[in-house]
Amino acid sequence: MSDQNPDDLKIKGQQKAAWDDSAEGWKRWWPTFEHSAQLVNDRLVEIAGVRAGNRVLDIATGSGEPALTAARVVGNSGRVVAVDMSPGMLAIARERIDAAGLTNVDLVESDAESLRLDPHSFDAALCRWGLMFMPDLDGVVRAMHRALKPGGQFATAVWAQADKVPFCGLARDAIRRITGIVPPPNAPDPTKLGDTSILERALTAAGFRDVTIEPLIVTFEFPSADTFADFRGQIGGTRAMLSKMPTDVARNVREAVVASAREFANDSGVVRLSNEAICFGARA
C-alpha cells in the first residue's frame, strides 16, 4: 500500500473505520437489505456467466454478496474468493456462509487496490455497489482484467444518479444544510458512477470488450418512515457522520430523514423506495 496516493489511503482508512463501525447495524439489517437486493446478485452472476466449477472473485463483498449467490452456483467443484477491507463486515459474511453450510468460499481482508492476484486465475469477477467507493477506479478495473482468464467476464452494479436513488439520496440536501457538511468533489459517494460513461471508459481503457449496460429497478420496503430512519442511522456514512454530531443535530437529521421518507409511504405508512441500479458486463 506504500505506493498508493496518500489522499487515497486517507479516504480508504476513513471508509474502513466507517464500515467497521456500522457492522453491528448491518448485522441487524442485512436480511431486509438482501431481500430486495437478491435480484441484483442473481443478475450479476448471470451476466458474468458463472457456472459449476468456476473460480470467482467478489470484491467489496461486505456482508457476503454476491459471493454467496455465486458459491451456490459454482458448487463444490468451484471456489469463490470474497474480498473486503472491513473485518467487521467479513465477520457477518462468515456467519452467513457458515449458516448456509457453504464450504467453497474464502474470505480475504483487503482493499481492492492492494490485492495481489495471480494473472488469469479467475473465470469471473463480481462487484456489487463497491466501485464507486474506490479512489483508484482505473487501477481496480485493470486489476480485475489481469485477474481474469481470457474471455472471462466481469459484472458489476453501481447506483444511478442521486435523483433516481432515493434509498441513498433521500434528505441529502436537508442533511447537508443541518450539519453544514458538504463533501469534497473527490469524496466517495454511492451515486458517483451514475454517469455511465465514467465506468465504461475505465473498462475499455483496461482492455475489456463487449461492454454492456442495463438498468435494474431495486425496491426497498420498510414498515414505516421511522424504521427507515433507524436503518439509515445505523449503517454506512450516515452513522459515521451522526456519531460526531451533537445530540440536537443528530435529532434534526433524523427528523429530516423521517419527513422525507413519509413522502414515499402508502396509506398504511409502509415506505417503498424504488431505485435504479446499473449493471455492467464486460469480457476480458
C-alpha positions, 0 to 999 in steps of 0.5 A, a space after each residue: 500500500 506504500 505506493 498508493 496516493 496518500 489522499 487515497 489511503 486517507 479516504 480508504 482508512 476513513 471508509 474502513 473505520 466507517 464500515 467497521 463501525 456500522 457492522 453491528 447495524 448491518 448485522 441487524 439489517 442485512 436480511 431486509 437489505 438482501 431481500 430486495 437486493 437478491 435480484 441484483 446478485 442473481 443478475 450479476 452472476 448471470 451476466 458474468 456467466 458463472 457456472 459449476 466449477 468456476 473460480 470467482 472473485 467478489 470484491 467489496 463483498 461486505 456482508 457476503 454478496 454476491 459471493 454467496 449467490 455465486 458459491 451456490 452456483 459454482 458448487 463444490 467443484 468451484 471456489 469463490 474468493 470474497 474480498 473486503 477491507 472491513 473485518 467487521 463486515 467479513 465477520 457477518 459474511 462468515 456467519 452467513 456462509 457458515 449458516 448456509 453450510 457453504 464450504 467453497 468460499 474464502 474470505 480475504 481482508 483487503 482493499 481492492 487496490 492492494 490485492 495481489 492476484 495471480 494473472 488469469 486465475 479467475 473465470 469471473 469477477 463480481 462487484 456489487 455497489 463497491 466501485 464507486 467507493 474506490 479512489 483508484 477506479 482505473 487501477 481496480 478495473 485493470 486489476 480485475 482484467 489481469 485477474 481474469 482468464 481470457 474471455 472471462 467476464 466481469 459484472 458489476 452494479 453501481 447506483 444511478 444518479 442521486 435523483 433516481 436513488 432515493 434509498 441513498 439520496 433521500 434528505 441529502 440536501 436537508 442533511 447537508 444544510 443541518 450539519 453544514 457538511 458538504 463533501 469534497 468533489 473527490 469524496 466517495 459517494 454511492 451515486 458517483 458512477 451514475 454517469 455511465 460513461 465514467 465506468 465504461 471508459 475505465 473498462 475499455 481503457 483496461 482492455 475489456 470488450 463487449 461492454 454492456 449496460 442495463 438498468 435494474 429497478 431495486 425496491 426497498 420496503 420498510 414498515 414505516 418512515 421511522 424504521 427507515 430512519 433507524 436503518 439509515 442511522 445505523 449503517 454506512 456514512 450516515 452513522 459515521 457522520 451522526 456519531 460526531 454530531 451533537 445530540 440536537 443535530 443528530 435529532 434534526 437529521 433524523 427528523 429530516 430523514 423521517 419527513 422525507 421518507 413519509 413522502 414515499 409511504 402508502 396509506 398504511 405508512 409502509 415506505 417503498 423506495 424504488 431505485 435504479 441500479 446499473 449493471 455492467 458486463 464486460 469480457 476480458 
